[in-house]
Amino acid sequence: MSALSDAIGHAVLAEAGVADKTSLTTEDHIALIAASARTEDEVRGILRRAVLSARAAGASWATIGAELGMSRQAAQQRFGHLAEAQDDDDSERWLGLR
């Protein structure tokens, strides 16, 4: 596992309230499922913000697609509607980076 995977795993365990348990109940496993689903939603949001920020910084759809292992067209189809909906003002990008 990568350091990122370990960090996410620890965060999910903490979010589910089972980080310090040595034995898990059925309810604990259900809590892990719920925490994992919330984490997935958060990570998808992070990816969307990263793509929008990259586009605002001038990255091409081809470059973004290559990084995501997809074609330029697939990247634009997946994220393009978000970029079109974003304000033209890119002065406040994700994490405050310009």
Backbone as CSV, one residue per row, in Angstrom:
resi,resn,N_x,N_y,N_z,CA_x,CA_y,CA_z,C_x,C_y,C_z
1,MET,0.833,-1.186,0.000,0.000,0.000,0.000,0.878,1.249,0.000
2,SER,0.354,2.267,-0.617,1.078,3.534,-0.646,0.807,4.328,0.626
3,ALA,1.601,5.344,0.836,1.390,6.219,1.994,0.021,6.889,1.908
4,LEU,-0.383,7.257,0.691,-1.702,7.870,0.510,-2.807,6.888,0.877
5,SER,-2.674,5.663,0.433,-3.665,4.634,0.755,-3.738,4.397,2.257
6,ASP,-2.592,4.351,2.907,-2.565,4.190,4.366,-3.263,5.353,5.062
7,ALA,-2.982,6.572,4.613,-3.591,7.752,5.230,-5.102,7.748,5.045
8,ILE,-5.551,7.401,3.845,-6.993,7.335,3.596,-7.621,6.239,4.443
9,GLY,-6.968,5.093,4.522,-7.483,3.998,5.345,-7.634,4.395,6.798
10,HIS,-6.636,5.063,7.335,-6.710,5.521,8.732,-7.827,6.545,8.909
11,ALA,-7.986,7.425,7.930,-9.049,8.428,8.008,-10.427,7.770,7.972
12,VAL,-10.590,6.755,7.136,-11.874,6.042,7.061,-12.161,5.332,8.376
13,LEU,-11.162,4.675,8.940,-11.350,4.001,10.234,-11.752,4.998,11.314
14,ALA,-11.102,6.150,11.328,-11.434,7.174,12.320,-12.835,7.721,12.083
15,GLU,-13.169,7.995,10.824,-14.495,8.521,10.476,-15.599,7.546,10.892
16,ALA,-15.317,6.254,10.769,-16.295,5.229,11.144,-16.327,4.991,12.649
17,GLY,-15.358,5.541,13.357,-15.311,5.372,14.806,-14.811,4.015,15.253
18,VAL,-14.000,3.377,14.413,-13.519,2.036,14.756,-11.995,1.940,14.773
19,ALA,-11.318,3.058,14.736,-9.860,3.056,14.627,-9.176,2.328,15.775
20,ASP,-9.745,2.396,16.965,-9.094,1.799,18.134,-9.646,0.431,18.510
21,LYS,-10.554,-0.094,17.719,-11.164,-1.384,18.043,-10.304,-2.523,17.517
22,THR,-10.267,-3.601,18.277,-9.523,-4.783,17.839,-10.442,-5.825,17.220
23,SER,-11.731,-5.705,17.465,-12.724,-6.616,16.907,-13.915,-5.786,16.442
24,LEU,-14.410,-6.086,15.250,-15.490,-5.290,14.686,-16.801,-6.065,14.666
25,THR,-17.878,-5.360,14.983,-19.219,-5.933,14.919,-19.783,-5.704,13.517
26,THR,-20.931,-6.290,13.262,-21.609,-6.045,11.988,-21.885,-4.560,11.816
27,GLU,-22.315,-3.900,12.883,-22.584,-2.463,12.822,-21.320,-1.673,12.498
28,ASP,-20.191,-2.114,13.036,-18.917,-1.457,12.730,-18.587,-1.580,11.239
29,HIS,-18.831,-2.757,10.686,-18.570,-2.955,9.257,-19.485,-2.073,8.409
30,ILE,-20.736,-1.932,8.828,-21.661,-1.047,8.125,-21.175,0.401,8.230
31,ALA,-20.682,0.782,9.404,-20.127,2.132,9.578,-18.924,2.342,8.659
32,LEU,-18.109,1.305,8.466,-16.970,1.398,7.546,-17.437,1.595,6.108
33,ILE,-18.507,0.899,5.734,-19.053,1.069,4.386,-19.514,2.511,4.197
34,ALA,-20.251,3.028,5.174,-20.754,4.403,5.082,-19.601,5.404,5.025
35,ALA,-18.598,5.211,5.860,-17.444,6.117,5.867,-16.671,6.024,4.552
36,SER,-16.554,4.827,4.003,-15.870,4.647,2.721,-16.621,5.351,1.599
37,ALA,-17.949,5.269,1.617,-18.757,5.940,0.592,-18.607,7.455,0.689
38,ARG,-18.604,7.985,1.907,-18.405,9.432,2.077,-17.018,9.837,1.586
39,THR,-16.032,9.006,1.865,-14.668,9.283,1.419,-14.588,9.287,-0.101
40,GLU,-15.255,8.330,-0.728,-15.269,8.282,-2.193,-15.859,9.571,-2.768
41,ASP,-16.951,10.042,-2.186,-17.561,11.296,-2.639,-16.587,12.463,-2.485
42,GLU,-15.886,12.513,-1.357,-14.920,13.596,-1.119,-13.778,13.549,-2.130
43,VAL,-13.267,12.345,-2.404,-12.148,12.202,-3.340,-12.580,12.597,-4.751
44,ARG,-13.797,12.233,-5.138,-14.305,12.658,-6.453,-14.359,14.188,-6.530
45,GLY,-14.774,14.821,-5.445,-14.807,16.284,-5.406,-13.420,16.890,-5.519
46,ILE,-12.452,16.272,-4.861,-11.067,16.746,-4.948,-10.572,16.645,-6.387
47,LEU,-10.873,15.534,-7.055,-10.461,15.363,-8.448,-11.111,16.422,-9.337
48,ARG,-12.395,16.669,-9.149,-13.072,17.703,-9.945,-12.422,19.068,-9.736
49,ARG,-12.144,19.413,-8.479,-11.508,20.706,-8.206,-10.107,20.771,-8.805
50,ALA,-9.379,19.666,-8.758,-8.031,19.644,-9.331,-8.085,19.835,-10.842
51,VAL,-9.042,19.187,-11.494,-9.183,19.338,-12.946,-9.567,20.771,-13.292
52,LEU,-10.529,21.330,-12.575,-10.932,22.717,-12.836,-9.773,23.680,-12.619
53,SER,-9.005,23.447,-11.580,-7.853,24.295,-11.295,-6.808,24.174,-12.400
54,ALA,-6.576,22.945,-12.861,-5.611,22.734,-13.945,-6.068,23.431,-15.222
55,ARG,-7.351,23.330,-15.526,-7.876,24.013,-16.719,-7.723,25.524,-16.580
56,ALA,-8.040,26.056,-15.405,-7.915,27.496,-15.179,-6.462,27.945,-15.291
57,ALA,-5.535,27.034,-14.998,-4.109,27.356,-15.087,-3.564,27.163,-16.497
58,GLY,-4.423,26.690,-17.416,-4.003,26.568,-18.806,-3.706,25.168,-19.289
59,ALA,-3.919,24.156,-18.466,-3.665,22.778,-18.892,-4.672,22.370,-19.966
60,SER,-4.194,21.644,-20.955,-5.072,21.191,-22.037,-5.831,19.938,-21.611
61,TRP,-6.935,19.686,-22.309,-7.677,18.456,-22.041,-6.818,17.234,-22.362
62,ALA,-5.943,17.349,-23.352,-5.058,16.234,-23.697,-4.117,15.904,-22.543
63,THR,-3.559,16.929,-21.919,-2.650,16.719,-20.791,-3.395,16.124,-19.601
64,ILE,-4.571,16.661,-19.312,-5.377,16.148,-18.195,-5.779,14.704,-18.474
65,GLY,-6.241,14.438,-19.688,-6.632,13.081,-20.049,-5.482,12.099,-19.918
66,ALA,-4.301,12.501,-20.384,-3.131,11.620,-20.291,-2.814,11.284,-18.839
67,GLU,-2.921,12.263,-17.961,-2.636,12.028,-16.538,-3.653,11.074,-15.919
68,LEU,-4.882,11.117,-16.419,-5.945,10.262,-15.887,-6.068,8.933,-16.632
69,GLY,-5.204,8.715,-17.626,-5.247,7.461,-18.374,-6.428,7.374,-19.329
70,MET,-6.830,8.524,-19.859,-7.946,8.553,-20.802,-7.624,9.529,-21.919
71,SER,-8.441,9.510,-22.943,-8.221,10.412,-24.070,-8.618,11.838,-23.712
72,ARG,-8.191,12.763,-24.551,-8.579,14.160,-24.400,-10.093,14.280,-24.430
73,GLN,-10.694,13.571,-25.376,-12.143,13.639,-25.532,-12.862,13.087,-24.301
74,ALA,-12.371,11.980,-23.766,-13.000,11.397,-22.573,-12.892,12.340,-21.377
75,ALA,-11.736,12.973,-21.216,-11.562,13.924,-20.109,-12.503,15.110,-20.270
76,GLN,-12.602,15.612,-21.492,-13.476,16.761,-21.729,-14.941,16.385,-21.522
77,GLN,-15.327,15.185,-21.939,-16.706,14.746,-21.732,-17.010,14.556,-20.251
78,ARG,-16.034,14.061,-19.507,-16.254,13.807,-18.080,-16.277,15.088,-17.258
79,PHE,-15.399,16.025,-17.573,-15.237,17.210,-16.726,-15.588,18.529,-17.413
80,GLY,-15.786,18.523,-18.716,-15.983,19.760,-19.462,-17.182,20.569,-19.011
81,HIS,-18.262,19.894,-18.670,-19.452,20.628,-18.221,-19.182,21.391,-16.933
82,LEU,-18.276,20.879,-16.112,-17.909,21.581,-14.879,-17.131,22.849,-15.196
83,ALA,-16.219,22.734,-16.157,-15.401,23.884,-16.538,-16.267,24.970,-17.167
84,GLU,-17.269,24.556,-17.945,-18.155,25.534,-18.576,-19.018,26.241,-17.542
85,ALA,-19.390,25.525,-16.480,-20.253,26.094,-15.446,-19.489,26.997,-14.485
86,GLN,-18.170,26.837,-14.447,-17.344,27.622,-13.528,-17.311,29.079,-13.971
87,ASP,-17.249,29.973,-13.013,-17.120,31.399,-13.334,-15.874,31.634,-14.165
88,ASP,-15.924,32.651,-14.999,-14.750,33.023,-15.788,-13.636,33.575,-14.913
89,ASP,-13.972,33.998,-13.713,-12.977,34.547,-12.795,-12.204,33.412,-12.148
90,ASP,-10.939,33.260,-12.521,-10.125,32.186,-11.965,-9.172,32.707,-10.903
91,SER,-9.483,33.864,-10.322,-8.565,34.452,-9.352,-8.488,33.638,-8.071
92,GLU,-9.535,32.893,-7.772,-9.495,32.045,-6.576,-9.601,30.593,-7.006
93,ARG,-8.472,29.989,-7.210,-8.437,28.588,-7.607,-8.367,27.720,-6.369
94,TRP,-8.483,26.430,-6.606,-8.457,25.457,-5.526,-7.213,25.652,-4.665
95,LEU,-7.381,25.626,-3.375,-6.320,25.828,-2.391,-5.721,27.228,-2.448
96,GLY,-6.408,28.132,-3.115,-5.926,29.502,-3.174,-4.725,29.704,-4.081
97,LEU,-4.388,28.694,-4.875,-3.231,28.811,-5.766,-3.606,29.607,-7.002
98,ARG,-2.675,30.370,-7.476,-2.912,31.151,-8.695,-1.947,30.740,-9.759
